[in-house]
Amino acid sequence: MIPVLEPFGSTKFWGFETWPKIQKSWGKMNKKDQIVASLIGSIHMLAFLFAPFTYTPTAFWVGFVGYMFTSLGITASYHRQLTHKSFNSPKWVEYILATWGVMAIQGHPMEWVSAHRHHHLHCDKEADPHSPYDGFFWSHMGWLFDSAE
């Protein structure tokens, strides 16, 4: 049983009733999905365009360290501490870890936790927001662009 997200009770911060699971065109996406798609697309396009010309060993290590911190923010904070309540820490440590999770650009902690708890309640079933049965693209990132308004 997944614990309730206090103080919000069973409030869901994601539109899990969005069906059917299809990739929408830009014009049919809502404003939030357009912002998410723009942010992800811009980051990847800028990296593709500028990485070859701005590479230095220092830049590589800054990127690597940033990746490690944001990975820790998602795995330790969002997933283990906030979603599953696997461990407790002083509030200042919880806030630092959650900030690192925010820097991974995977959404607000409450939204991420809500979606992940819903995923665990409905693993690999129709109500799973990112089931692998809906295809590789959908399970990894397509669901990010199909939120309810």
Secondary structure, DSSP 8 states (H G I E B T S, - for coil): ----BTTTBT---S-TT--S-----GGGS-HHHHHHHHHHHHHHHHHHHHHHHH--HHHHHHHHHHHHHHHHIIIIIIIIIIIT------HHHHHHHHHHHHTTTS--HHHHHHHHHHHHHTTTSTT-TT-GGG-HHHHHTGGGG----
